[in-house]
Amino acid sequence: MAYGMMGTGTGLMGGFELYGFILNIILILIVVAVVIVLLNKSNYMAGGNEQLTRIEKDMEDVKKTVEEIKNKLDEI
């Protein structure tokens, strides 16, 4: 039998379950930090203001178009 893997991740090793939990939290934080750094370097998050400005302009155009269609329907 494989006794080396027995209890892995289940906390059966006595007082080490707290250390395993802390290690898992640290690993998750490292992965999140790496993802954030990579997104910043790829300019994914940068330039968000330009995209928001374009989206706002598009929304204004859509609102105007809807208002025009509404007015034409009211005339009919």
Secondary structure by P-SEA (a helix, b strand, c coil): cccccccccccccccaaaaaaaaaaaaaaaaaaaaaaaaaaaccccaaaaaaaaaaaaaaaaaaaaaaaaaaaaac
